């Protein structure tokens, strides 16, 4: 999973988003927590090698899509969309009213992509306290150099 995240991050280099491309992946311990809690899903290639994954956590009693990463060699196969749908199913099954996420506003494979998957951009007044905390953490990490936003897909 760490390799997938690092490789997927390289796509940001074409947009001169070097800091994003060089961002550290989740630690093995962090990933293990998601897996153990049943909030991580991995897609494998034909040979059984992991090529995409998604992670979900809770924020304001709502399922929050923490990460979706697809190995660039697997781009265009709709693996990200399939993982998002898996997260939607999990969220619905666990009583969440929606699935939220935070993402880059202008990166084609970020906010515009999620809009095609049924997410809508949240107005500032709609951003819940824990989503605000997530956004603040992202800003402290330097991600707000580029416009970011929160999104929601009602279930």
ChimeraX attribute file (.defattr): number of C-alpha atoms within 10 A of each C-alpha:
attribute: neighborCount
match mode: 1-to-1
recipient: residues
	/A:1	20
	/A:2	15
	/A:3	14
	/A:4	18
	/A:5	23
	/A:6	20
	/A:7	18
	/A:8	21
	/A:9	23
	/A:10	18
	/A:11	17
	/A:12	15
	/A:13	13
	/A:14	9
	/A:15	10
	/A:16	10
	/A:17	16
	/A:18	14
	/A:19	15
	/A:20	17
	/A:21	19
	/A:22	14
	/A:23	15
	/A:24	12
	/A:25	15
	/A:26	14
	/A:27	11
	/A:28	10
	/A:29	9
	/A:30	10
	/A:31	17
	/A:32	13
	/A:33	13
	/A:34	16
	/A:35	14
	/A:36	9
	/A:37	11
	/A:38	12
	/A:39	20
	/A:40	22
	/A:41	17
	/A:42	18
	/A:43	17
	/A:44	13
	/A:45	10
	/A:46	8
	/A:47	6
	/A:48	8
	/A:49	10
	/A:50	16
	/A:51	24
	/A:52	26
	/A:53	24
	/A:54	24
	/A:55	21
	/A:56	26
	/A:57	18
	/A:58	16
	/A:59	20
	/A:60	11
	/A:61	12
	/A:62	22
	/A:63	25
	/A:64	24
	/A:65	23
	/A:66	18
	/A:67	17
	/A:68	21
	/A:69	23
	/A:70	27
	/A:71	22
	/A:72	16
	/A:73	10
	/A:74	15
	/A:75	13
	/A:76	10
	/A:77	10
	/A:78	11
	/A:79	22
	/A:80	23
	/A:81	16
	/A:82	15
	/A:83	22
	/A:84	23
	/A:85	13
	/A:86	15
	/A:87	22
	/A:88	23
	/A:89	14
	/A:90	17
	/A:91	23
	/A:92	17
	/A:93	9
	/A:94	11
	/A:95	12
	/A:96	19
	/A:97	15
	/A:98	17
	/A:99	26
	/A:100	26
	/A:101	22
	/A:102	23
	/A:103	22
	/A:104	17
	/A:105	17
	/A:106	13
	/A:107	15
	/A:108	10
	/A:109	13
	/A:110	14
	/A:111	23
	/A:112	17
	/A:113	14
	/A:114	21
	/A:115	14
	/A:116	10
	/A:117	13
	/A:118	11
	/A:119	20
	/A:120	17
	/A:121	21
	/A:122	16
	/A:123	10
	/A:124	10
	/A:125	6
	/A:126	13
	/A:127	18
	/A:128	15
	/A:129	11
	/A:130	14
	/A:131	21
	/A:132	16
	/A:133	13
	/A:134	17
	/A:135	20
	/A:136	14
	/A:137	13
	/A:138	15
	/A:139	14
	/A:140	10
	/A:141	12
	/A:142	13
	/A:143	19
	/A:144	15
	/A:145	10
	/A:146	13
	/A:147	11
	/A:148	19
	/A:149	19
	/A:150	24
	/A:151	26
	/A:152	24
	/A:153	18
	/A:154	14
	/A:155	12
